[in-house]
Amino acid sequence: MNIIYSNHLTIQETAKGRGVFAKKKFAPGETVVVGIQIEAVPERTIYSVQMDFNLHVHLDEPAILTNHSCDPNTGVRNNQFGGYDFVALGDIEAGEEITWDYETTEYESIAVSRCLCKSLSCRGKTLGFKFREQMLRDRYGDYIADYLKTQSK
């Protein structure tokens, strides 16, 4: 079952569960998904997204359905809605699944104990920014959560 969220995105079933897919081509730097905070949650869950050291939130759909990849096609940028924008890191073709690296928002990640991304650079599971800080800074630059940018380099 496909759910169309806009002229640009659709939700489809994948081996990882539901995922977000592009219905059009996106250029590098273009905002693909706008994630809006719908509620703060009292503690980290596999469905929450970390916004600060002590703040975990649920995002709206389709943002919450955007799956992890160790080689994603979007990076994150804090937005005015208490969530993240998912920004194209390179060209994204129509039909391509939209993915992001959970370690760019999670200081310690519990979401992916066995990664299914199948990328050549797959890390096997997500550990969190705390454990891969320099690699994540080098790879994503500004496309990491603002609160993680305050960590000493």
N, C-alpha and C positions, 0 to 999 in steps of 0.2 A: 504494500500500500504506500503510495506516494502522497505526501502532503505538501502543497505548494504554499510557501510563506510570502512570497512576493514574486515579481517578475524575474527575480534574480536567483532565488534559492528554492530548493525542494528538500524534503526529508524522505530518506529511503532506508530500507532495511539493509544491514550489512552483517558480516560475520561477527562484528563487534557490537551489534545491536543497531539502533537507529543512528543515522548519520546525516549530516548536512552536505548537500551537493550543489555545485554551481549550475545555474541554468544559462549563464552567459559567461563570456570571457571577462576576467578581471586583470587589470594592469598592476604592476608593482606600485605599492603605496596606496592603492585604492582600498577603502573600507569595504569589507565583504560582509561582516556580521556586526551588528551593534548589540552588545549584551547589556541588558537592563536589570539592575538588582530588584528582585521581588521581595526578598526578606533576608535579614541577618539570621544566622543559625547559631545556637549556643556552642557548638563544637564542630571540628573538622569531620566531614563524612566523605564517602567516595563520590558524592554528587555535589558537594559544595566547592566553591572557588574562593581562594584566599585573596583578600583585598588589603590586609595589614597583618601584622604579627598576631594580633588577637581578634581578627575579624574575618569570619567565613560567611559567605552569602550563597544564596541560590539565585541563579540568573534565569531570565525568561527563555522561552523557546523562540528562535532556534538555537540561541547561544549555548544553552545547557546540553544540547545534543551534538555539539561540535566535538568530534573525537580527537584523541591524542595521536600524535605521530612523533617519532624521534627525528624525522626529517619532514617537518610540517611545511605547508604552503602559506600559513599566516603566522604573524607575530601579534602580541597583545600590546595595547595602549590603553591606559586608564581613560575613562570618559566621564562626562558630567552626570551620568545616570547611576553612579555608584557601581559600575561594572567595567567591562573591557570592550573595546573595539577590536575586532580581529582584522588585521591589515595584511593585504597580499604582500608576501616577501618576494615574489616573482610573478611571472605570468601564470594565471590559473585558467585552464580551459573549461569550456562548458562540458558538464558531465563529470568533472573531477570532484572528489570528496574534499571538503574543507576540513583541514586539520590544524592543530596547534600543539605546542610542546607544553604539557602540564607543568613541567619544572620551571617554566618562566613565570609562574604565579605562586606555586606552592613551595614554601620554605622547607617543609618536610612533606613528602607526598605518600599517600596511602592508596591512591586511586588505581594504579596499574601494577599489580603484582606479577603479571605475566603479559608482556607487551605483544600485541597482535599486529603491529604496524607493517611488518615485513619489509621495512626499508633496509638498505645496505648498511646504514649506520645505526640500526636498532640496538638499544642499550639493554634490552631484556626486561626491564621494569623501570618504573619511575621511583627515584629516591627523593628528589627535591633539590631546590636551589642551593641549600646548605652544603650539599655534597658535591656539586658540580659548578660552583659559582663562576670560576674563571672561564671554563669552557662555554657556559651559557652567555656570559658577558661578551666573549669574543665572537660567538656565533650570531647573537641576536641584537647586540648593541642596545639601542633605545627600546627595542620591542620586548621589554620585560616589565613586570609590575613596578610601579613607582616606589612602593615601600621597599622593594629589594634593591633599588638603586641607592638607597641610603646606607646599605651595608658597606663596610670598609673594603677597599679593593686589595 
